[in-house]
Amino acid sequence: MVGIVMFFVALFALLLGFPVAFTFGGIALIFGVWAEGMDMFAFMPYRIQSIMENTVLMAVPLFVFMGLVLQKTRLAEQLLESMGKLFGGVRGGIAISTVLVGALLAASTGVVGASVVAMGLISLPVMLKYNYDKGLACGTICASGTLGQIIPPSIVLILLGDVLGVPVGDLFQAAVWPGIVLVGAYVVYILIYAKMNPDAAQPIPSDGTMDRRQEVITALKAVIPPLALIIVVLGSIFAGVATPTESAALGGAGAIVLALLYRQFSWSMVYEASKETVKVTAMVFAILLGATAFSMAFTYTGGDYLVEEWLLQIPGDKWGFLIITMLVILVLGFFIDFVEICFIIVPILAPVAELMGINMTWFAILIAMNLQTSFLTPPFGFSLFYLKGVAPKGVTTRDIYRGVMPFIAIQIFVLATLLVFPQFYGM
């Protein structure tokens, strides 16, 4: 039972706000030495070396760098402005354009914080100006900003591919249809909401400065460059021309080219993007090292056998296991970050899933879709914090919480369809 006690102590420490990497590493050291002695950690240097030599994980800093460079080229601003004009005449059009821009940003940058902040600064004031319901406006921005967790190239999918031993390219291909369905579900909800509440999502009257043809051309000019980058990055993976790591490097170079095209390139911009990349990468790898020590101590103390035995006894065989697993990850997502879930919870579940003959690619996409919800769920949903930080004074935390609830329900619904009807998604 030492491993189980260790797990709950770690969870409690995380809820108290202790740093994640040091929590995992420290608790692993305390319980490991107590249960087995210092000899348990004799192989730790070799584990660290194998992590640092893992070429799959090299894609993480490269994709982060690509996203940060694109963020600093004013890509989001130009996309939002042009798409807003294109769809403004439709009831709920600004919210729809926000979803579509969120999907494009997800596939080109994948940085949740940057997407939510950009759309919060640009799209939210416009929606409020035209008397959009505050809940709908806030929920749309938060949900659209989190699409980068499921739409490739997603950092979550890279981490899950490494943990589950599934090729990242396969995960990127498998995630395309769930991502498209989720975007479609958001748009359908907005259209229905606008139809049922006409005063809550009014169309924007044309200002007469551009005719329809000019609006379409302007929108295409804003969409084509990031779309070309998406096609190059994902197309090279899907065609088998490049590995995910190689395509991530290609994406980083492509982002620099776009910065030059947008005339936003400067060495200070590259320096700032590189510095932020180092911060994010250091955070991810520090958590990975702490989680490695934790999982090693958990395994040595027999915790994995207890969990495996309990999971195999769940009624309903494979379906019972999947339902319980999805519920556990959903609840944990209310309180802890997706990185901790990837490195601590998923390795415990993976051997049981393999024993039950579950398709690991499908299992990974289910987890990724579930983890996306963790960015929206109160009290610790990161998207909620990002938006609150840039929202005008009239927007309250209650407005944001109220707004994300329908989108959380939509994500759970799409997750349920992916669970019950995987064949519809090509699984």
C-alpha positions in Angstrom: 0.0 0.0 0.0 3.0 2.3 0.1 2.7 3.3 -3.5 -1.0 4.1 -3.1 -0.3 6.3 0.0 2.5 8.0 -1.9 0.1 8.8 -4.8 -2.5 10.5 -2.5 0.2 12.4 -0.6 1.4 13.7 -4.0 -2.1 14.7 -5.0 -2.7 16.5 -1.7 0.6 18.4 -2.0 -0.3 19.5 -5.6 -3.6 20.8 -4.3 -1.8 22.8 -1.7 0.2 24.5 -4.5 3.6 23.0 -4.1 5.7 23.0 -7.4 4.9 20.0 -9.4 8.4 18.7 -10.4 9.7 19.1 -6.8 6.6 17.5 -5.4 6.9 14.4 -7.5 10.7 14.1 -7.0 10.7 14.8 -3.3 7.9 12.5 -2.4 9.5 9.7 -4.6 12.7 10.2 -2.7 11.1 10.1 0.8 8.9 7.1 0.2 11.5 5.3 -2.0 14.2 5.5 0.6 11.8 4.6 3.4 10.5 1.5 1.5 13.6 0.2 -0.4 16.6 2.3 0.5 18.9 4.5 -1.7 19.7 1.5 -4.0 16.3 2.1 -5.6 17.6 5.2 -7.4 20.8 3.6 -8.7 19.4 3.5 -12.2 18.0 7.0 -12.1 20.9 8.6 -14.0 20.3 6.2 -16.9 16.6 7.0 -17.0 17.4 10.7 -17.1 19.9 10.1 -19.9 17.3 8.2 -22.0 14.8 11.0 -21.5 17.3 13.6 -22.7 18.3 11.5 -25.8 14.6 10.9 -26.8 14.3 12.4 -30.2 10.4 12.4 -30.1 10.5 14.9 -27.1 12.7 17.2 -29.2 9.5 18.2 -31.0 8.2 19.9 -27.9 10.6 22.9 -27.8 10.5 23.2 -31.6 6.7 23.4 -31.8 6.6 25.7 -28.9 9.1 28.0 -30.6 7.1 27.9 -33.8 4.0 28.9 -31.9 5.7 31.8 -30.0 7.2 33.2 -33.2 3.8 33.2 -34.9 2.2 34.8 -31.9 4.6 37.7 -32.1 3.9 38.3 -35.9 0.4 39.6 -35.1 -1.0 36.6 -36.9 -3.9 36.2 -34.5 -4.9 39.9 -34.8 -5.0 39.9 -38.6 -6.9 36.6 -38.7 -9.5 37.8 -36.2 -10.0 41.2 -37.9 -10.4 39.8 -41.4 -12.5 36.7 -40.4 -14.7 39.0 -38.2 -15.6 41.1 -41.2 -16.2 38.1 -43.3 -18.7 36.5 -40.9 -19.9 39.6 -39.2 -23.1 39.8 -41.2 -24.3 36.4 -39.8 -26.1 36.3 -36.5 -23.4 35.1 -34.1 -20.8 35.7 -36.8 -18.1 37.1 -34.6 -18.3 34.1 -32.3 -18.1 31.8 -35.3 -15.1 33.6 -36.7 -13.5 33.3 -33.2 -13.9 29.5 -33.3 -12.5 29.2 -36.8 -9.5 31.5 -36.0 -9.0 29.4 -32.8 -8.8 26.3 -34.9 -6.3 27.9 -37.3 -4.2 29.1 -34.4 -4.4 25.7 -32.8 -3.0 24.1 -35.9 -0.3 26.7 -36.4 0.7 27.8 -32.9 -0.9 25.4 -30.4 -0.1 27.8 -27.5 -3.3 27.9 -25.4 -2.4 31.0 -23.4 -1.4 33.0 -26.4 -4.6 32.1 -28.3 -6.9 32.9 -25.4 -5.2 36.2 -24.6 -5.1 37.3 -28.3 -8.8 36.6 -28.8 -9.7 38.0 -25.4 -7.9 41.3 -26.3 -9.3 41.6 -29.8 -12.5 39.6 -30.2 -14.1 40.1 -26.7 -14.4 43.9 -26.9 -16.0 43.7 -30.3 -18.6 41.1 -29.1 -19.4 43.2 -26.1 -19.7 46.3 -28.2 -22.4 44.6 -30.3 -24.2 43.5 -27.1 -23.3 39.8 -27.3 -24.2 37.8 -24.2 -21.1 37.9 -21.9 -21.3 34.2 -21.2 -21.4 33.3 -24.9 -18.5 35.6 -25.7 -16.3 34.4 -22.9 -17.2 30.7 -23.4 -16.4 30.9 -27.1 -13.0 32.5 -26.6 -12.0 30.0 -23.8 -13.2 27.0 -25.8 -11.6 28.1 -29.1 -8.3 28.8 -27.3 -8.0 25.2 -26.0 -8.4 23.6 -29.5 -4.6 23.4 -29.7 -4.7 20.5 -27.2 -6.5 18.1 -29.7 -5.8 19.7 -33.2 -2.3 18.7 -34.3 0.5 19.5 -33.9 -0.5 19.2 -30.3 2.1 19.1 -27.4 -0.4 16.8 -25.5 -0.3 14.3 -28.4 3.5 14.4 -28.5 3.7 13.7 -24.7 1.1 10.9 -24.9 2.8 9.3 -27.9 6.0 9.1 -25.8 4.3 7.8 -22.7 2.1 5.2 -24.5 4.7 4.2 -27.1 2.5 5.2 -30.0 4.0 6.9 -33.1 3.3 10.7 -32.9 2.5 10.8 -36.6 -0.3 8.2 -36.1 -1.7 10.3 -33.3 -1.6 13.5 -35.4 -3.5 11.7 -38.2 -6.1 10.2 -35.8 -6.7 13.6 -34.1 -7.7 15.4 -37.3 -11.4 14.2 -37.4 -12.1 14.6 -33.7 -10.7 18.2 -33.9 -12.9 19.0 -36.9 -16.0 17.5 -35.3 -15.4 19.6 -32.1 -15.0 22.8 -34.2 -18.2 21.9 -36.0 -20.1 21.3 -32.8 -19.0 24.7 -31.4 -20.3 26.4 -34.6 -23.6 24.5 -34.5 -24.1 25.5 -30.8 -23.4 29.2 -31.6 -25.8 29.2 -34.5 -28.6 27.5 -32.4 -27.9 29.9 -29.5 -28.1 32.9 -31.8 -31.3 31.6 -33.4 -33.0 31.1 -30.0 -31.6 34.3 -28.4 -31.5 36.9 -31.3 -30.6 39.8 -29.0 -27.6 37.9 -27.5 -25.6 37.5 -30.8 -26.5 40.2 -33.2 -25.0 40.6 -36.7 -22.6 43.5 -37.4 -23.9 46.1 -39.9 -21.5 46.6 -42.7 -19.4 49.8 -42.4 -19.3 50.2 -46.2 -15.5 50.6 -46.4 -15.1 47.3 -48.3 -17.4 45.3 -50.7 -17.9 41.6 -50.3 -15.1 40.7 -52.8 -12.5 42.8 -51.0 -13.5 41.3 -47.6 -13.0 37.8 -49.0 -9.6 38.7 -50.6 -8.5 40.3 -47.3 -9.5 37.2 -45.3 -7.7 34.9 -47.8 -4.5 37.0 -47.5 -4.7 36.5 -43.7 -5.6 32.8 -43.8 -3.3 31.5 -46.6 0.2 32.0 -44.9 -0.6 30.1 -41.7 -2.6 27.5 -43.7 0.4 26.9 -45.9 2.6 26.4 -42.8 0.0 23.9 -41.4 0.0 22.0 -44.7 3.8 21.9 -44.9 4.2 20.8 -41.2 1.4 18.2 -41.1 1.6 17.2 -44.7 5.2 16.2 -44.3 4.3 14.0 -41.4 1.2 12.4 -43.0 3.1 11.8 -46.3 5.9 10.1 -44.5 8.5 12.5 -45.7 9.5 13.8 -42.3 9.3 12.6 -38.7 7.3 14.8 -36.2 10.6 16.1 -34.9 11.9 17.0 -38.3 8.6 18.6 -39.3 8.7 20.6 -36.0 12.1 22.0 -37.1 10.5 22.8 -40.5 7.7 24.5 -38.7 10.1 26.6 -36.7 11.9 27.7 -39.9 8.6 28.3 -41.6 7.5 30.6 -38.7 10.6 32.7 -39.2 9.8 33.0 -42.9 6.3 34.1 -42.0 7.7 36.7 -39.6 9.8 38.0 -42.5 6.7 38.1 -44.8 4.7 40.0 -42.2 7.7 42.3 -41.7 7.7 41.5 -38.0 11.1 39.9 -37.9 13.7 41.2 -35.5 16.5 39.6 -33.5 14.8 40.8 -30.2 11.7 38.9 -31.3 13.7 35.7 -31.9 15.4 36.2 -28.5 12.1 36.7 -26.7 10.6 33.6 -28.4 13.7 31.5 -27.6 13.7 32.6 -24.0 10.0 31.7 -23.6 10.6 28.4 -25.3 13.4 27.6 -22.8 11.0 28.4 -19.9 8.2 26.1 -21.2 10.6 23.3 -22.2 12.4 23.5 -18.8 9.0 23.2 -17.0 7.9 20.2 -19.0 11.2 18.4 -18.7 11.5 19.2 -14.9 8.1 17.7 -14.4 9.1 14.7 -16.6 12.2 14.0 -14.5 10.2 14.3 -11.2 7.4 12.1 -12.7 10.1 9.5 -13.7 11.4 9.3 -10.2 7.8 9.1 -8.9 6.7 6.3 -11.3 9.9 4.3 -10.5 9.2 4.5 -6.7 5.5 3.7 -7.3 6.5 0.6 -9.3 9.2 -0.6 -6.9 6.7 -0.4 -4.0 4.2 -2.5 -5.8 1.6 0.3 -6.4 1.2 -0.6 -10.1 0.2 -4.2 -9.3 -2.5 -3.0 -6.9 -3.9 -0.5 -9.4 -3.7 -3.1 -12.2 -5.5 -5.7 -10.1 -8.3 -3.2 -9.2 -8.8 -2.0 -12.7 -9.0 -5.5 -14.1 -11.8 -6.2 -11.6 -14.0 -3.3 -12.8 -17.3 -4.7 -14.1 -17.9 -4.4 -17.9 -14.4 -5.5 -18.9 -13.0 -3.1 -21.5 -15.9 -0.7 -21.5 -16.1 -0.5 -17.7 -12.3 0.3 -17.7 -12.6 3.0 -20.4 -15.6 4.7 -18.7 -14.0 4.7 -15.2 -10.7 5.9 -16.8 -12.3 8.8 -18.6 -14.3 9.8 -15.5 -11.1 9.7 -13.3 -9.1 11.8 -15.8 -12.0 14.3 -16.1 -12.3 14.8 -12.4 -8.5 15.0 -11.9 -8.5 17.7 -14.7 -10.5 20.0 -12.4 -7.5 20.1 -10.0 -4.2 19.3 -11.7 -2.5 20.1 -15.0 -2.5 18.0 -18.2 1.3 17.4 -17.9 1.0 15.8 -14.5 -1.8 13.6 -15.7 0.2 12.6 -18.8 3.3 11.6 -16.8 1.7 10.1 -13.6 -1.8 8.8 -14.3 -1.4 7.6 -17.9 1.6 5.3 -17.3 -0.4 3.6 -14.6 -3.4 3.0 -17.0 -1.4 2.1 -20.1 -0.4 -1.5 -19.2 -4.0 -2.4 -18.3 -5.3 -0.9 -21.6 -2.7 -3.1 -23.4 -3.7 -6.2 -21.5 -7.4 -5.6 -22.5 -6.4 -5.3 -26.1 -7.5 -1.6 -26.5 -6.3 0.2 -29.5 -3.6 2.5 -28.0 -4.0 5.2 -30.7 -7.7 5.4 -29.9 -7.0 5.4 -26.2 -4.5 8.3 -26.6 -7.0 10.4 -28.6 -9.7 9.8 -25.9 -7.3 11.0 -23.2 -6.2 14.0 -25.3 -9.9 15.0 -25.8 -10.5 14.6 -22.1 -7.4 16.6 -21.1 -8.6 19.5 -23.3 -11.6 19.8 -21.0 -9.2 20.4 -18.1 -8.4 23.8 -19.5 -12.0 24.9 -19.1 -13.1 23.3 -15.9 -13.3 25.4 -12.7 -11.7 26.1 -10.4 -8.2 25.7 -12.0 -8.9 25.8 -15.7 -6.0 27.8 -17.2 -8.1 29.3 -20.0 -10.4 30.9 -17.5 -7.4 32.6 -15.8 -5.9 33.7 -19.1 -9.2 35.3 -20.2 -9.9 36.9 -16.8 -6.5 38.5 -16.9 -7.3 40.5 -20.1 -11.1 40.8 -19.9 -12.7 44.3 -19.5 -13.9 45.4 -16.0 -17.5 44.6 -16.8 -16.8 40.9 -17.3 -16.9 38.9 -14.1 -15.5 35.5 -13.1 -19.1 34.3 -13.0 -19.7 35.3 -16.6 -16.7 33.3 -17.6 -17.7 30.2 -15.6 -21.3 30.4 -16.9 -20.0 30.8 -20.5 -17.7 27.8 -20.5 -20.3 25.3 -19.1 -22.1 24.6 -22.5 -18.7 24.2 -24.2 -17.6 21.7 -21.5 -20.8 19.8 -22.1 -20.1 19.8 -25.9 -16.6 18.4 -25.3 -17.9 15.7 -23.1 -20.6 14.8 -25.7 -17.9 14.6 -28.5 -15.8 12.5 -26.2 -18.7 10.2 -25.6 -19.3 9.8 -29.3 -15.6 9.1 -29.9 -15.8 6.4 -27.1 -19.0 4.7 -28.4 -18.6 5.2 -32.2 -14.8 5.2 -32.9 -15.4 4.0 -36.4 -17.0 7.3 -37.3 -13.7 9.0 -36.6 -11.7 6.4 -38.6 -10.3 4.6 -35.5 
